[in-house]
Amino acid sequence: MARRLTAWVDYALALAGLLGAWWFATGPMAMPTYLLPSPLRTWNALAGIAASGELWLHLGFTLQNIVLGLALGCVAGIGLAFLMTRFPKLAVWLDGPLVILQTAPKIALAPLFIVWFGFGVLSKVILIFSLVFFPVFIGAIAGFRALDPKMKDLAKLLGLSNILRFRQIELPSAMPEIFVGLKIGAVQALVGAVLAEWMSGKFGLGYLMTFAGATYKTPLLFAAVLVTVLVGLAMHVVLTILENRLLSWKGAKK
């Protein structure tokens, strides 16, 4: 409890410091609005699009893409990691192709995804999936490979089926490493969603940033960036709460 309270205090102090520096730059330093709008102007722009409903339309579209891409990336990453630890020959065959796919710059691939899959949701979800998959896969495969051999012997002794062994022993044991990859993947998912919306489409926070930049509406641009940051923080908080609940056994064990 004390650790959580300390974390929230740290977040609040960091936010207060940022807002103070922002106010000082736009107030006493008198930076031009087209370079850095004041917190009040940014808040007014944010309140305006929230009241009109435009914010919720773009926010909902971005969240939809993030959830779909993140879910698919998690399932595929965990599933493939499990298969590669269960079948070592599969790891030998796939190690090279996976490294090549990961080293390919996703920013360069994004236009290809649009050409191949169109301007709709599919191309955006695939881009997000490509960014999420590898961090989750690396975390999952590290977790599965770190499984204590004694736990495997216990599963055999109890006569557990492959499904029960996965659900009750292998997956819970790998969860700490999976959550490490998942938190990285969540950040990547947000970046991928904004990047995809920059490049195509008429909805999403990324599109809102592009529109605001093209029309020189700097307060609106900062408002869209602020919402994106809040989405990232909310995702981190949700994953941390989920991690603490699913891994409560780890703390109890200590």
VOMAR-297134 format. One record per residue: residue number from 1; x, y, z of N, C-alpha, C in turn. Coordinates in steps of 0.05 Angstrom, whole numbers, padded with zeros to 5 digits. Atoms other than C-alpha are relative to their C-alpha. Layout:
R num     nu     nv     nw    cau    cav    caw     cu     cv     cw
R NUM      X      Y      Z      X      Y      Z      X      Y      Z
...
! end
This chain:
R num     nu     nv     nw    cau    cav    caw     cu     cv     cw
R   1  00017 -00024  00000  00000  00000  00000  00017  00025  00000
R   2 -00018 -00023 -00001  00056  00048  00018  00014  00004 -00026
R   3 -00014 -00003  00026  00092  00033 -00047 -00018  00012 -00021
R   4  00019 -00011  00020  00029  00048 -00088 -00004  00030  00005
R   5  00004 -00028 -00007  00018  00113 -00050  00024  00017 -00009
R   6 -00024 -00014  00008  00090  00133 -00063  00001  00004 -00030
R   7  00001 -00002  00029  00082  00118 -00137 -00019  00022 -00009
R   8  00020 -00021  00007  00019  00162 -00141  00011  00027  00007
R   9 -00012 -00026 -00008  00055  00218 -00104  00021  00008 -00021
R  10 -00021 -00006  00020  00113  00213 -00153 -00013  00009 -00027
R  11  00014 -00008  00024  00065  00216 -00212 -00012  00028  00002
R  12  00012 -00026 -00005  00029  00276 -00182  00021  00023 -00001
R  13 -00021 -00020  00000  00094  00314 -00170  00011  00004 -00027
R  14 -00010 -00002  00027  00119  00299 -00240 -00020  00016 -00017
R  15  00020 -00015  00015  00053  00324 -00269 -00001  00029  00008
R  16 -00001 -00027 -00010  00055  00386 -00226  00024  00015 -00011
R  17 -00024 -00013  00011  00126  00401 -00248 -00002  00006 -00030
R  18  00004 -00004  00029  00108  00392 -00321 -00019  00023 -00006
R  19  00020 -00022  00004  00047  00437 -00316  00013  00027  00008
R  20 -00013 -00025 -00008  00089  00489 -00279  00019  00011 -00021
R  21 -00018 -00007  00021  00142  00489 -00333 -00015  00010 -00025
R  22  00016 -00007  00023  00089  00492 -00387 -00012  00028  00004
R  23  00011 -00027 -00005  00055  00552 -00354  00021  00022 -00001
R  24 -00021 -00020  00000  00121  00588 -00344  00009  00006 -00028
R  25 -00009 -00005  00027  00140  00579 -00417 -00020  00017 -00016
R  26  00020 -00015  00015  00074  00606 -00443 -00009  00026  00014
R  27  00007 -00025 -00015  00065  00659 -00388  00022  00019  00001
R  28 -00022 -00019 -00003  00127  00695 -00363  00019  00001 -00024
R  29 -00018  00001  00023  00169  00672 -00423 -00014  00009 -00025
R  30  00017 -00010  00023  00112  00691 -00471  00007 -00013 -00026
R  31 -00004  00014  00025  00125  00637 -00523 -00025  00003 -00018
R  32  00023 -00003  00018  00081  00646 -00585 -00019 -00024  00001
R  33  00020  00021 -00001  00017  00607 -00586  00003 -00021 -00021
R  34 -00003  00019  00022  00033  00575 -00653  00023 -00020  00005
R  35 -00022  00018 -00008  00095  00544 -00621 -00008 -00017  00024
R  36  00008  00014 -00025  00068  00526 -00552 -00024  00014  00012
R  37  00024 -00013 -00012 -00004  00541 -00532  00000 -00003  00030
R  38  00001  00001 -00029 -00018  00554 -00459 -00018 -00024  00009
R  39  00017  00021 -00011 -00049  00501 -00414 -00030  00006 -00002
R  40  00028 -00008  00002 -00114  00541 -00414 -00011 -00003 -00028
R  41  00009  00003  00028 -00118  00544 -00490 -00003 -00029 -00008
R  42  00002  00029  00006 -00104  00470 -00494 -00024 -00012  00013
R  43  00024  00010 -00014 -00157  00455 -00442 -00025  00008 -00014
R  44  00024 -00009  00015 -00208  00497 -00480 -00004 -00015 -00026
R  45  00002  00016  00025 -00192  00460 -00545 -00010 -00028  00007
R  46  00008  00026 -00008 -00199  00394 -00509 -00029 -00001  00009
R  47  00028 -00001 -00009 -00264  00414 -00475 -00019  00004 -00024
R  48  00017 -00005  00023 -00291  00438 -00542 -00006 -00025 -00016
R  49  00005  00024  00015 -00281  00373 -00579 -00013 -00022  00017
R  50  00014  00019 -00017 -00305  00334 -00519 -00030  00006  00001
R  51  00028 -00009 -00001 -00370  00374 -00515 -00014 -00006 -00027
R  52  00012  00005  00026 -00382  00366 -00590 -00002 -00030 -00007
R  53  00000  00029  00005 -00371  00290 -00586  00022 -00010 -00019
R  54 -00021  00008  00019 -00314  00291 -00636  00023 -00015  00014
R  55 -00022  00014 -00015 -00263  00270 -00583 -00007 -00029  00004
R  56  00008  00028 -00006 -00302  00207 -00565 -00001 -00017 -00025
R  57  00000  00015  00025 -00309  00186 -00637  00029 -00008 -00007
R  58 -00027  00007  00006 -00234  00190 -00649  00013 -00018  00021
R  59 -00011  00016 -00022 -00216  00162 -00581 -00010 -00029 -00002
R  60  00011  00026  00002 -00263  00103 -00590  00012 -00016 -00023
R  61 -00012  00013  00023 -00234  00087 -00659  00028 -00010  00007
R  62 -00027  00008 -00007 -00163  00087 -00632  00001 -00022  00020
R  63  00001  00021 -00021 -00180  00045 -00571 -00009 -00027 -00012
R  64  00009  00024  00013 -00216 -00005 -00615  00023 -00014 -00014
R  65 -00022  00012  00015 -00155 -00015 -00659  00022 -00010  00019
R  66 -00020  00008 -00019 -00108 -00019 -00599 -00008 -00027  00013
R  67  00010  00024 -00013 -00151 -00072 -00564  00002 -00024 -00019
R  68 -00001  00022  00019 -00157 -00115 -00627  00029 -00008 -00006
R  69 -00028  00006  00006 -00083 -00110 -00644  00015 -00012  00023
R  70 -00013  00010 -00024 -00061 -00121 -00573 -00009 -00029  00007
R  71  00010  00027 -00006 -00106 -00182 -00563  00011 -00020 -00020
R  72 -00011  00018  00019 -00084 -00214 -00628  00030 -00005  00004
R  73 -00029  00002 -00004 -00011 -00200 -00614  00006 -00017  00025
R  74 -00005  00016 -00024 -00016 -00230 -00544 -00006 -00030 -00005
R  75  00008  00028  00005 -00052 -00294 -00567  00021 -00013 -00018
R  76 -00020  00011  00019 -00003 -00304 -00625  00027 -00003  00013
R  77 -00027  00001 -00013  00059 -00287 -00584  00002 -00022  00020
R  78  00000  00021 -00020  00041 -00333 -00526 -00002 -00027 -00013
R  79  00004  00025  00013  00017 -00388 -00571  00024 -00010 -00014
R  80 -00024  00009  00014  00078 -00390 -00615  00023 -00005  00019
R  81 -00021  00005 -00020  00125 -00385 -00555 -00004 -00027  00013
R  82  00005  00026 -00012  00091 -00445 -00524  00007 -00022 -00019
R  83 -00006  00021  00020  00096 -00486 -00588  00030 -00003 -00004
R  84 -00029  00002  00005  00170 -00469 -00597  00014 -00012  00024
R  85 -00012  00013 -00024  00186 -00490 -00525 -00008 -00029  00001
R  86  00009  00028  00000  00146 -00554 -00533  00013 -00016 -00022
R  87 -00012  00014  00023  00175 -00571 -00601  00026  00015 -00008
R  88 -00025 -00014  00005  00249 -00551 -00604  00007  00003 -00030
R  89 -00006 -00002  00029  00255 -00565 -00679 -00014  00023 -00013
R  90  00014 -00023  00010  00203 -00512 -00692  00015  00025  00005
R  91 -00016 -00023 -00006  00247 -00462 -00657  00023  00003 -00019
R  92 -00022 -00001  00019  00305 -00480 -00702 -00009  00010 -00027
R  93  00010 -00009  00026  00263 -00469 -00764 -00009  00029  00000
R  94  00013 -00027  00000  00230 -00404 -00742  00017  00022  00011
R  95 -00017 -00021 -00012  00286 -00367 -00705  00009  00020 -00021
R  96 -00010 -00018  00021  00316 -00338 -00769 -00022  00018 -00012
R  97  00021 -00016  00011  00251 -00316 -00802 -00012  00021  00020
R  98  00011 -00019 -00019  00226 -00284 -00737  00018  00023  00005
R  99 -00019 -00022 -00004  00290 -00244 -00727 -00001  00019 -00024
R 100  00001 -00016  00025  00286 -00220 -00800 -00025  00018  00001
R 101  00025 -00015 -00001  00213 -00199 -00791  00001  00022  00021
R 102 -00001 -00019 -00021  00228 -00163 -00726  00019  00024 -00008
R 103 -00019 -00021  00007  00288 -00124 -00754 -00010  00018 -00023
R 104  00012 -00016  00021  00246 -00099 -00813 -00013  00025  00012
R 105  00011 -00024 -00012  00228 -00026 -00797 -00030  00002 -00005
R 106  00029  00000  00003  00153 -00023 -00783 -00010  00026 -00014
R 107  00009 -00025  00013  00149  00050 -00806  00002 -00003 -00030
R 108 -00002  00005  00029  00173  00027 -00874 -00021 -00019 -00010
R 109  00020  00019  00008  00124 -00030 -00874 -00028  00011  00000
R 110  00027 -00011 -00003  00064  00013 -00855 -00013  00007 -00027
R 111  00013 -00005  00026  00053  00039 -00927 -00007 -00025 -00015
R 112  00006  00025  00013  00057 -00032 -00952 -00025 -00013  00011
R 113  00025  00010 -00012  00003 -00054 -00903 -00024  00014 -00011
R 114  00022 -00015  00011 -00041  00001 -00930 -00006 -00009 -00029
R 115  00003  00010  00028 -00028 -00022 -01002 -00013 -00028  00000
R 116  00010  00028  00000 -00041 -00095 -00985 -00028 -00003  00012
R 117  00024  00005 -00015 -00099 -00088 -00936 -00020  00023 -00001
R 118  00019 -00022  00004 -00131 -00021 -00955  00002  00021  00022
R 119  00000 -00023 -00018 -00147  00042 -00916 -00016 -00004  00025
R 120  00018  00005 -00023 -00194  00010 -00866  00013 -00009  00025
R 121 -00009  00008 -00027 -00187 -00020 -00797  00021 -00022 -00003
R 122 -00017  00023  00002 -00152 -00083 -00822  00030  00007 -00001
R 123 -00028 -00007  00002 -00087 -00050 -00842  00011  00012  00026
R 124 -00008 -00012 -00026 -00084 -00012 -00776  00004 -00021  00021
R 125 -00002  00022 -00020 -00096 -00074 -00734  00024 -00017 -00006
R 126 -00023  00017  00007 -00043 -00113 -00772  00026  00014  00007
R 127 -00024 -00016 -00008  00008 -00057 -00761  00004 -00002  00030
R 128 -00002  00002 -00030 -00008 -00057 -00686  00009 -00028  00008
R 129 -00007  00028 -00006 -00004 -00133 -00685  00030 -00005 -00004
R 130 -00029  00004  00006  00065 -00131 -00717  00018  00012  00021
R 131 -00016 -00014 -00020  00090 -00084 -00663 -00003 -00014  00028
R 132  00006  00012 -00026  00058 -00122 -00604  00012 -00028  00001
R 133 -00006  00028  00000  00075 -00193 -00625  00027 -00007  00012
R 134 -00027  00009 -00008  00150 -00195 -00615  00006  00005  00029
R 135 -00005 -00003 -00028  00155 -00164 -00545 -00014 -00021  00017
R 136  00015  00020 -00015  00101 -00211 -00519  00012 -00028 -00005
R 137 -00012  00025  00007  00133 -00270 -00556  00026 -00004  00016
R 138 -00026  00002 -00014  00202 -00256 -00525 -00005 -00005  00030
R 139  00006  00003 -00029  00173 -00249 -00455 -00011 -00028  00005
R 140  00012  00026 -00005  00131 -00312 -00462  00020 -00023 -00003
R 141 -00019  00022  00004  00186 -00356 -00490  00021 -00001  00022
R 142 -00018  00000 -00023  00233 -00333 -00434 -00013 -00012  00024
R 143  00015  00011 -00023  00179 -00351 -00383 -00003 -00030 -00002
R 144  00004  00029  00003  00164 -00419 -00412  00027 -00016  00003
R 145 -00026  00014 -00002  00238 -00437 -00417  00011  00000  00028
R 146 -00010 -00002 -00028  00250 -00416 -00345 -00016 -00018  00019
R 147  00017  00017 -00017  00198 -00466 -00319  00018 -00020  00015
R 148 -00015  00019 -00017  00226 -00507 -00261 -00006 -00029 -00009
R 149  00005  00028  00008  00236 -00580 -00284 -00016 -00015  00020
R 150  00015  00014 -00020  00207 -00602 -00218 -00030  00003 -00004
R 151  00029 -00005  00005  00140 -00571 -00239 -00009 -00019 -00023
R 152  00007  00019  00022  00142 -00613 -00303 -00004 -00028  00012
R 153  00002  00026 -00012  00154 -00675 -00261 -00025 -00003  00016
R 154  00025  00000 -00015  00096 -00656 -00216 -00024 -00004 -00018
R 155  00022  00003  00019  00050 -00650 -00276 -00003 -00029 -00009
R 156  00000  00029  00008  00070 -00720 -00299 -00010 -00017  00023
R 157  00008  00015 -00023  00060 -00747 -00229 -00030  00002  00005
R 158  00028 -00004 -00004 -00009 -00717 -00224 -00017 -00010 -00024
R 159  00014  00009  00024 -00026 -00743 -00294 -00017  00021 -00013
R 160  00014 -00022  00013 -00047 -00675 -00319  00001 -00002 -00030
R 161  00001 -00001  00029 -00069 -00669 -00391  00016  00024 -00010
R 162 -00015 -00023  00010 -00032 -00621 -00437 -00014  00026  00005
R 163  00016 -00025 -00005 -00088 -00570 -00430  00002  00009  00029
R 164 -00001 -00007 -00029 -00089 -00573 -00354  00028  00008  00008
R 165 -00028 -00007 -00006 -00013 -00572 -00351  00006  00029 -00009
R 166 -00004 -00028  00010 -00013 -00508 -00393 -00014  00020  00017
R 167  00016 -00020 -00015 -00069 -00474 -00354  00009  00002  00029
R 168 -00005  00000 -00028 -00048 -00493 -00284  00030  00003  00008
R 169 -00028 -00001 -00007  00028 -00496 -00287  00016  00018 -00018
R 170 -00018 -00014  00019  00062 -00469 -00350 -00007  00029 -00003
R 171  00008 -00028  00004  00022 -00407 -00363  00003  00018  00025
R 172 -00005 -00016 -00025  00020 -00382 -00290  00029  00005  00006
R 173 -00028 -00003 -00006  00094 -00394 -00283  00014  00020 -00018
R 174 -00012 -00018  00020  00110 -00354 -00346 -00012  00028  00001
R 175  00014 -00026  00000  00063 -00296 -00328  00018  00024  00007
R 176 -00017 -00024 -00005  00116 -00250 -00297  00015  00010 -00025
R 177 -00014 -00007  00024  00157 -00251 -00361 -00019  00009 -00022
R 178  00020 -00008  00020  00095 -00246 -00404 -00009  00028  00005
R 179  00009 -00027 -00006  00073 -00183 -00368  00022  00021 -00007
R 180 -00021 -00018  00009  00141 -00152 -00381 -00003  00006 -00030
R 181  00004 -00004  00028  00131 -00163 -00455 -00026  00014 -00007
R 182  00026 -00013  00006  00058 -00142 -00452  00001  00030  00005
R 183 -00001 -00029 -00005  00074 -00075 -00421  00015  00015 -00022
R 184 -00014 -00012  00023  00124 -00061 -00476 -00017  00000 -00024
R 185  00018  00003  00023  00075 -00086 -00527 -00023  00020  00000
R 186  00022 -00019 -00003  00020 -00040 -00500  00009  00028 -00010
R 187 -00011 -00025  00010  00065  00021 -00512  00003  00000 -00030
R 188 -00003  00003  00029  00081 -00004 -00581 -00027  00001 -00014
R 189  00027  00000  00012  00007 -00015 -00595 -00011  00029 -00003
R 190  00009 -00028  00002 -00008  00058 -00579  00015  00015 -00021
R 191 -00016 -00013  00021  00049  00082 -00623 -00009 -00009 -00027
R 192  00008  00011  00026  00027  00036 -00679 -00028  00011 -00009
R 193  00027 -00011  00007 -00046  00060 -00675  00002  00029 -00010
R 194 -00003 -00028  00008 -00026  00133 -00679  00014  00002 -00027
R 195 -00015  00000  00025  00024  00119 -00735 -00019 -00008 -00023
R 196  00018  00010  00021 -00029  00081 -00776 -00021  00022 -00006
R 197  00020 -00020  00005 -00079  00137 -00767  00012  00025 -00012
R 198 -00014 -00022  00014 -00028  00189 -00788  00000 -00005 -00030
R 199 -00005  00006  00028 -00019  00153 -00854 -00025 -00004 -00016
R 200  00025  00005  00015 -00090  00136 -00872 -00024  00002  00019
R 201  00025  00000 -00015 -00162  00143 -00850 -00009  00028  00007
R 202  00012 -00025 -00008 -00208  00197 -00825 -00009  00000  00029
R 203  00007  00002 -00028 -00215  00175 -00753  00024 -00007  00017
R 204 -00022  00007 -00018 -00171  00166 -00692  00015  00024  00010
R 205 -00016 -00022 -00012 -00126  00208 -00648  00023  00008 -00018
R 206 -00021 -00007  00019 -00071  00203 -00700 -00010  00018 -00022
R 207  00011 -00017  00020 -00116  00232 -00753 -00006  00028  00011
R 208  00006 -00026 -00012 -00137  00287 -00705  00026  00017  00002
R 209 -00026 -00014 -00001 -00063  00305 -00695  00007  00010 -00028
R 210 -00007 -00008  00027 -00052  00306 -00770 -00017  00024 -00010
R 211  00018 -00022  00008 -00113  00350 -00782  00007  00026  00014
R 212 -00006 -00024 -00016 -00094  00398 -00726  00027  00012 -00010
R 213 -00025 -00010  00009 -00022  00404 -00752 -00003  00013 -00028
R 214  00003 -00010  00027 -00044  00414 -00824 -00015  00027 -00001
R 215  00016 -00024 -00001 -00093  00469 -00804  00011  00021  00020
R 216 -00014 -00018 -00019 -00044  00502 -00755 -00016  00006  00025
R 217  00015 -00002 -00025 -00091  00490 -00696  00017 -00012  00022
R 218 -00019  00011 -00020 -00035  00481 -00645 -00013 -00008  00026
R 219  00013  00010 -00025 -00080  00479 -00583 -00014 -00026 -00004
R 220  00013  00025  00005 -00120  00423 -00615  00021 -00022 -00003
R 221 -00022  00020  00003 -00055  00387 -00633  00010 -00009  00028
R 222 -00010  00007 -00027 -00031  00391 -00561 -00022 -00015  00016
R 223  00022  00014 -00014 -00100  00369 -00536  00000 -00030 -00009
R 224  00000  00028  00010 -00096  00306 -00580  00024 -00015  00011
R 225 -00024  00013 -00011 -00025  00292 -00556 -00005 -00006  00030
R 226  00005  00003 -00029 -00048  00301 -00483 -00019 -00024  00004
R 227  00018  00023 -00002 -00105  00251 -00494  00015 -00026 -00005
R 228 -00016  00024  00007 -00056  00201 -00525  00017 -00008  00024
R 229 -00016  00005 -00024 -00011  00208 -00464 -00017 -00012  00022
R 230  00018  00011 -00021 -00070  00196 -00417 -00009 -00028 -00006
R 231  00006  00028  00008 -00089  00134 -00457  00023 -00019  00007
R 232 -00024  00016 -00007 -00018  00108 -00449  00002 -00005  00030
R 233 -00002  00003 -00029 -00019  00121 -00374 -00022 -00019  00010
R 234  00023  00017 -00008 -00088  00088 -00367  00006 -00029 -00006
R 235 -00007  00027  00008 -00063  00026 -00404  00020 -00011  00020
R 236 -00020  00009 -00019 -00003  00022 -00358 -00012 -00007  00027
R 237  00013  00004 -00026 -00046  00028 -00296 -00017 -00026  00000
R 238  00017  00023  00002 -00095 -00025 -00320  00016 -00026  00000
R 239 -00017  00023  00001 -00040 -00074 -00337  00014 -00006  00027
R 240 -00012  00004 -00026 -00006 -00062 -00270 -00020 -00012  00020
R 241  00020  00012 -00018 -00071 -00076 -00232 -00005 -00029 -00007
R 242  00005  00027  00009 -00083 -00138 -00274  00024 -00018  00008
R 243 -00024  00015 -00008 -00011 -00161 -00261  00000 -00006  00030
R 244  00000  00004 -00029 -00017 -00151 -00186 -00021 -00021  00008
R 245  00021  00020 -00007 -00082 -00192 -00184  00007 -00028 -00009
R 246 -00006  00027  00010 -00059 -00249 -00228  00025 -00012  00012
R 247 -00025  00010 -00012  00009 -00253 -00194  00000  00004  00030
R 248  00002 -00003 -00029 -00016 -00245 -00123  00013 -00024  00014
R 249 -00013  00024 -00011  00009 -00317 -00111  00030  00004  00003
R 250 -00029 -00004 -00001  00080 -00293 -00124  00008  00015  00025
R 251 -00005 -00015 -00025  00077 -00242 -00067 -00005 -00017  00024
R 252  00007  00017 -00023  00044 -00292 -00021  00022 -00021  00004
R 253 -00022  00020 -00002  00100 -00342 -00037  00024  00011  00014
R 254 -00023 -00012 -00013  00152 -00292 -00015 -00005  00004  00030
! end
